[in-house]
């Protein structure tokens, strides 16, 4: 930047003068920086709004499912029977008596020191044979071979004292079906080892409407019955002669929460737009200025809001959403009346489910139009603003170089001026001294 020659000949503070000139030169860059800061504020606000609308879209898509409000709960009057509900459940009740629990077959061999042969045949209920060949007659080898066969039976070696004659350790091999139910029974053959069945393969068994002309026995290979009531799993925990009364009812609380969350998510979006659109008035030194929020006058945001409002408040098949407790106020807020919704759901579940599905579908579509990650209107605007910020930042960097060169130029100009003034001052002093000498000589 050259030598600093402040006031060397001129007496001027050239550094301060250059700094003042540079401040004027930097005004265009300062304006660019201000614009970048403002644009970044807009981007941040748009991203926040886009995220909220995307979350609303996800929630609305869930609420638009045909069974979104078809939420049911189930109870059992007996601790011998438990019950859970899933999709597809409907209201109803039934009495169940647990007669038997499902169990796997367990067969145990006599006490042995070694397996009589190195082979064993497992036969399932379909008559399919699995011939198992062990590496030797070692009990460990037979256990290993059975388990490796994956024939639906597992083997375990269990200690059983010592041989009375030889004193060698004896063991029994326990063979257990991998799954419960009569269909998983098996037989063992191809060996001379004595076998004892500890428990037979057995299905769980319950009786419906026991003691009535409609009495019906239902079986299951496991202790869980999924085909007695639609969408309901009934699990037997213990046999009992007493009936367990199963009751399935609509969970109005869960359905109401779905609708309340839907409306709440809508209002979160509207509240953010409202907050970012507030116009403020300030007075400084007698001068009044009006400042709009980052969303003030933004047509993209306004369009997104209007689309969501229309989707949530327009009639469905000629019926107002207010009939199910969803209404719009004069201030543009969506209100939810839980009592109205619950009564409507109780009076006509089909009507409420249909209206809610239609409302949620429309809102989901409007949300997607605004926030789709590829071509949503808000997404596109954010991309445009980010591109603008990148362009402005490039111009600011160019100004850095331009201003640096301008400062160097001014420093050279003022340095040269100081050098020139110094030379002129020296010349002036010399001429003054010469003139003084001439005047002195003339006087003599």
C-alpha positions in Angstrom: 0.0 0.0 0.0 3.1 2.3 0.0 4.7 4.4 2.7 2.6 6.4 5.1 3.7 10.1 4.7 1.1 11.9 6.7 1.7 15.6 6.8 5.3 15.3 5.6 5.0 18.4 3.4 1.3 19.3 3.3 0.5 19.0 7.0 -2.6 16.9 6.0 -3.7 13.7 7.8 -3.7 11.8 4.5 -4.4 8.4 6.2 -7.7 9.8 7.7 -8.5 11.5 4.4 -8.0 8.2 2.5 -10.1 6.3 5.0 -12.9 8.9 4.6 -12.7 8.5 0.8 -12.7 4.7 1.1 -15.9 4.9 3.2 -17.6 6.7 0.3 -16.1 4.2 -2.2 -17.4 1.2 -0.1 -21.1 2.4 0.0 -22.1 0.1 -2.9 -20.5 -2.9 -1.1 -22.2 -2.0 2.2 -25.5 -1.9 0.4 -24.8 -5.3 -1.0 -24.0 -6.7 2.5 -27.2 -5.3 3.8 -29.1 -6.9 1.0 -27.4 -10.3 1.7 -28.3 -10.1 5.4 -31.9 -9.3 4.6 -32.1 -12.1 2.0 -30.6 -14.5 4.5 -33.3 -13.6 7.0 -36.0 -14.3 4.4 -34.4 -17.7 3.6 -34.3 -18.7 7.2 -38.0 -17.7 7.7 -39.0 -19.5 4.5 -37.1 -22.7 5.6 -38.8 -22.7 8.9 -42.2 -22.3 7.2 -41.4 -25.0 4.7 -40.5 -27.4 7.5 -43.8 -26.7 9.3 -45.8 -27.2 6.2 -44.0 -30.4 5.3 -44.7 -31.7 8.9 -48.4 -30.7 8.4 -48.4 -32.6 5.1 -47.1 -35.8 6.8 -49.6 -35.5 9.6 -52.5 -34.8 7.1 -51.5 -37.8 5.0 -51.8 -40.0 8.0 -55.1 -38.5 8.9 -56.4 -39.0 5.4 -56.2 -42.8 5.7 -59.6 -44.5 5.7 -59.0 -46.0 9.1 -57.3 -42.9 10.7 -60.2 -42.4 13.1 -61.1 -46.1 13.3 -59.3 -46.5 16.6 -60.5 -49.1 19.0 -59.5 -50.4 22.4 -60.2 -53.8 23.9 -60.6 -55.1 27.4 -60.9 -58.5 29.1 -62.7 -59.3 32.3 -60.2 -62.1 33.2 -56.5 -62.2 33.8 -56.5 -65.6 32.1 -57.1 -63.8 28.7 -55.4 -60.7 27.3 -56.5 -58.8 24.2 -54.9 -56.3 21.8 -56.4 -54.5 18.8 -54.9 -53.5 15.4 -56.2 -52.1 12.1 -59.5 -53.5 11.0 -61.0 -53.8 14.4 -64.7 -53.1 14.9 -66.8 -52.6 18.0 -68.2 -55.8 19.6 -68.0 -58.2 22.5 -67.8 -62.0 23.0 -67.4 -64.5 25.8 -64.4 -66.9 25.7 -63.6 -69.9 27.8 -60.0 -71.2 27.7 -60.1 -75.0 27.7 -56.5 -75.8 26.8 -53.2 -74.0 26.2 -51.0 -74.8 23.3 -47.9 -76.8 24.1 -45.0 -78.4 22.2 -44.2 -82.1 22.2 -41.3 -83.2 24.5 -39.9 -86.7 24.3 -37.0 -88.0 26.5 -34.8 -91.0 26.0 -33.7 -93.5 28.7 -30.5 -92.8 30.6 -27.6 -93.6 28.3 -23.8 -93.3 28.2 -23.8 -93.4 24.4 -26.4 -93.5 21.6 -27.1 -97.1 20.5 -26.6 -96.2 16.8 -25.3 -93.2 15.0 -28.6 -92.6 13.2 -32.1 -91.4 14.1 -35.2 -90.8 12.0 -37.6 -87.9 12.7 -41.1 -88.1 11.2 -43.4 -85.1 11.2 -47.2 -85.1 11.0 -47.1 -84.9 7.2 -45.2 -88.2 7.1 -42.0 -86.6 6.0 -38.9 -88.5 7.3 -35.7 -86.7 8.2 -32.8 -89.2 8.6 -30.1 -87.8 10.9 -26.7 -89.3 10.9 -24.3 -88.3 13.6 -20.5 -88.4 13.3 -20.4 -91.1 16.0 -22.5 -92.7 18.7 -21.4 -90.0 21.1 -24.4 -88.3 22.7 -22.9 -84.9 22.0 -22.5 -85.8 18.3 -26.1 -86.9 18.2 -27.3 -83.6 19.8 -25.2 -81.7 17.3 -26.6 -83.6 14.3 -30.3 -83.2 15.4 -29.9 -79.5 15.9 -28.1 -79.0 12.6 -30.9 -80.9 10.7 -33.4 -78.0 11.2 -36.2 -80.5 11.2 -38.4 -78.6 13.7 -37.0 -80.5 16.7 -34.2 -79.5 19.1 -32.1 -81.9 21.2 -30.6 -81.3 24.6 -28.3 -83.5 26.8 -29.5 -83.7 30.4 -27.4 -85.3 33.2 -29.0 -88.4 34.7 -26.6 -89.8 37.4 -24.2 -92.7 36.9 -24.4 -96.2 35.5 -24.9 -98.6 38.4 -22.4 -101.1 36.9 -19.7 -99.1 35.3 -20.0 -95.9 37.2 -19.9 -93.9 34.0 -22.0 -90.6 33.8 -25.3 -91.1 32.2 -27.5 -88.6 30.3 -30.9 -88.4 28.7 -31.5 -86.7 25.4 -34.5 -84.5 25.4 -36.2 -83.9 22.1 -38.5 -80.8 21.9 -40.6 -79.5 19.1 -39.5 -76.0 18.1 -43.1 -74.8 18.0 -46.3 -75.5 19.8 -49.4 -77.1 18.3 -50.6 -80.5 17.2 -49.3 -79.9 13.7 -45.8 -79.9 15.1 -45.9 -83.4 16.6 -43.1 -85.8 15.7 -42.1 -89.4 16.1 -38.7 -90.9 16.5 -37.5 -94.2 15.0 -34.5 -96.0 13.7 -33.0 -96.4 17.2 -33.2 -99.0 20.0 -33.1 -96.3 22.7 -36.2 -96.3 24.9 -38.3 -93.1 24.6 -40.9 -91.5 26.9 -43.3 -88.7 25.9 -43.3 -86.0 28.6 -45.9 -83.8 26.9 -47.8 -84.2 23.7 -48.1 -81.6 21.0 -51.3 -79.7 21.6 -53.3 -76.9 20.1 -54.8 -74.1 22.3 -58.5 -74.5 22.5 -61.2 -72.0 23.5 -65.0 -72.2 23.5 -67.3 -69.4 22.4 -70.8 -69.1 23.7 -70.2 -72.1 26.0 -73.4 -73.7 27.3 -75.6 -72.3 24.5 -76.9 -73.9 21.3 -74.4 -71.8 19.4 -71.4 -73.2 21.4 -68.3 -73.3 19.2 -64.8 -74.6 19.7 -61.9 -72.7 18.1 -58.3 -74.0 18.1 -54.9 -72.4 17.4 -51.4 -73.8 17.2 -50.3 -71.0 19.5 -52.0 -69.4 22.5 -53.0 -66.4 20.4 -56.2 -66.4 18.3 -56.4 -63.8 15.5 -59.4 -65.0 13.7 -62.2 -64.8 16.3 -62.8 -61.0 16.0 -61.6 -58.9 13.1 -58.5 -56.9 14.0 -58.3 -58.3 17.5 -55.7 -60.7 19.0 -56.9 -62.8 21.9 -54.2 -64.5 23.9 -54.9 -67.4 26.3 -52.7 -67.3 29.4 -54.3 -70.1 31.5 -57.1 -72.7 31.2 -60.2 -71.8 33.2 -63.8 -72.9 33.4 -64.9 -69.2 33.8 -65.7 -67.2 30.7 -63.7 -64.1 29.9 -65.8 -61.3 28.5 -63.9 -59.5 25.6 -65.2 -56.1 24.8 -64.0 -53.9 21.8 -65.1 -50.3 21.8 -64.2 -47.2 19.7 -61.5 -45.1 21.3 -63.1 -41.7 21.0 -60.2 -40.1 22.8 -57.6 -41.3 20.3 -59.8 -40.3 17.3 -60.3 -36.8 18.8 -56.6 -36.4 19.4 -56.0 -37.2 15.7 -58.3 -34.4 14.7 -57.0 -32.0 17.3 -53.4 -32.6 16.2 -54.4 -32.0 12.6 -56.0 -28.6 13.5 -53.1 -27.7 15.8 -50.5 -28.3 13.0 -52.5 -26.1 10.7 -52.6 -23.3 13.3 -48.9 -23.6 13.8 -48.3 -22.8 10.2 -50.8 -19.8 10.2 -49.3 -18.5 13.4 -45.8 -18.4 11.9 -47.0 -16.6 8.8 -48.8 -14.1 10.9 -45.8 -13.4 13.2 -43.5 -13.0 10.2 -46.0 -10.6 8.5 -46.4 -8.1 11.3 -45.8 -4.5 10.2 -44.1 -2.3 12.9 -43.9 1.5 13.2 -40.9 3.2 14.8 -40.1 6.9 15.4 -36.5 8.0 15.7 -35.5 11.7 16.1 -39.0 12.7 15.0 -38.8 10.5 11.8 -41.4 7.7 11.6 -40.6 4.6 9.6 -42.8 1.6 8.8 -41.2 -1.8 8.6 -42.9 -5.0 7.3 -42.1 -8.5 8.4 -40.1 -10.9 6.1 -43.4 -12.3 4.8 -45.2 -9.0 4.3 -46.3 -8.8 0.7 -44.8 -12.2 -0.2 -47.2 -13.6 -2.8 -45.8 -17.1 -2.5 -46.4 -17.3 1.2 -49.8 -15.7 0.9 -50.8 -18.2 -1.8 -49.7 -21.2 0.3 -51.7 -19.9 3.3 -54.8 -19.4 1.2 -54.5 -22.8 -0.3 -54.3 -24.4 3.2 -57.1 -22.3 4.6 -59.4 -23.3 1.7 -58.5 -26.9 2.0 -59.3 -27.0 5.7 -62.5 -24.9 5.6 -64.3 -25.6 2.3 -67.4 -27.7 2.5 -67.2 -31.5 2.0 -70.0 -32.8 -0.2 -72.0 -29.7 0.7 -71.4 -30.2 4.5 -69.5 -27.6 6.5 -66.5 -28.9 8.5 -68.0 -27.1 11.5 -70.5 -30.0 11.7 -67.6 -32.1 13.0 -66.1 -29.3 15.2 -63.7 -27.8 12.7 -64.4 -24.1 11.9 -62.5 -21.0 10.8 -62.7 -17.7 12.8 -62.7 -14.1 11.4 -59.0 -13.8 12.2 -58.1 -16.8 10.0 -57.6 -19.3 12.9 -58.9 -22.8 12.6 -60.8 -23.8 15.8 -61.5 -27.3 17.0 -64.4 -28.2 19.3 -63.6 -31.5 20.8 -67.2 -31.9 22.2 -68.8 -31.3 18.9 -66.4 -33.7 17.2 -66.9 -36.5 19.9 -70.7 -36.2 19.6 -70.6 -36.3 15.8 -68.3 -39.3 15.9 -70.7 -41.1 18.3 -73.8 -40.2 16.3 -72.4 -41.0 12.8 -68.9 -42.4 12.7 -69.0 -43.0 8.9 -69.9 -39.4 8.2 -67.1 -38.0 10.5 -64.5 -40.4 9.1 -65.5 -39.5 5.5 -65.3 -35.7 6.2 -62.0 -36.0 8.0 -60.5 -38.1 5.3 -61.6 -35.5 2.7 -60.3 -32.5 4.7 -57.0 -34.2 5.4 -56.5 -35.2 1.8 -57.0 -31.7 0.6 -54.7 -30.3 3.2 -52.0 -32.9 2.3 -52.2 -31.9 -1.3 -52.0 -28.2 -0.6 -49.0 -28.8 1.7 -47.2 -30.9 -0.9 -47.8 -28.2 -3.5 -46.0 -25.7 -1.3 -43.3 -27.8 0.3 -42.5 -30.7 -2.1 -38.7 -31.0 -1.9 -38.3 -30.9 -5.6 -40.8 -28.5 -7.0 -42.8 -27.0 -4.1 -43.6 -23.3 -4.5 -41.8 -22.5 -1.2 -38.9 -24.8 -2.0 -38.4 -23.1 -5.4 -38.5 -19.7 -3.8 -35.9 -20.7 -1.2 -33.7 -22.1 -4.0 -34.1 -18.7 -5.8 -33.2 -16.7 -2.7 -30.1 -18.9 -2.1 -29.0 -18.4 -5.6 -29.4 -14.6 -5.2 -27.4 -14.7 -2.0 -24.6 -16.6 -3.7 -24.6 -14.0 -6.5 -24.5 -11.1 -4.1 -21.7 -12.7 -2.1 -19.7 -13.0 -5.3 -20.2 -9.3 -6.0 -19.1 -8.4 -2.4 -15.9 -10.4 -2.9 -15.2 -8.5 -6.2 -15.7 -5.3 -4.3 -13.1 -6.4 -1.8 -10.5 -6.5 -4.6 -11.7 -3.3 -6.1 -11.6 -1.4 -2.9 -8.2 -2.8 -2.0 -6.8 -1.6 -5.4 -8.5 1.8 -4.9 -6.9 2.3 -1.5 -3.5 1.4 -3.0 -4.1 4.0 -5.8 -5.1 6.7 -3.3 -2.0 5.9 -1.1 0.3 6.3 -4.2 -1.4 9.5 -5.2 -1.1 11.1 -1.8 2.4 9.8 -1.3 3.5 11.2 -4.6 1.8 14.5 -3.7 3.7 14.7 -0.4 7.0 13.9 -2.2 6.3 16.6 -4.8 5.3 19.2 -2.2 8.5 18.4 -0.2 10.5 19.0 -3.4 8.7 22.3 -4.0 9.2 23.4 -0.4 12.9 22.7 -0.7 13.1 24.6 -4.0 11.2 27.5 -2.4 13.6 27.6 0.5 16.6 27.6 -1.8 15.2 30.5 -4.0 14.3 32.4 -0.8 17.8 32.1 0.4 19.3 33.2 -2.9 17.1 36.2 -3.1 18.1 37.1 0.4 21.7 36.9 -0.6 21.2 39.1 -3.6 19.4 41.7 -1.5 22.3 41.7 1.0 24.9 42.2 -1.8 23.0 45.1 -3.4 22.8 46.9 -0.1 26.5 46.8 0.3 
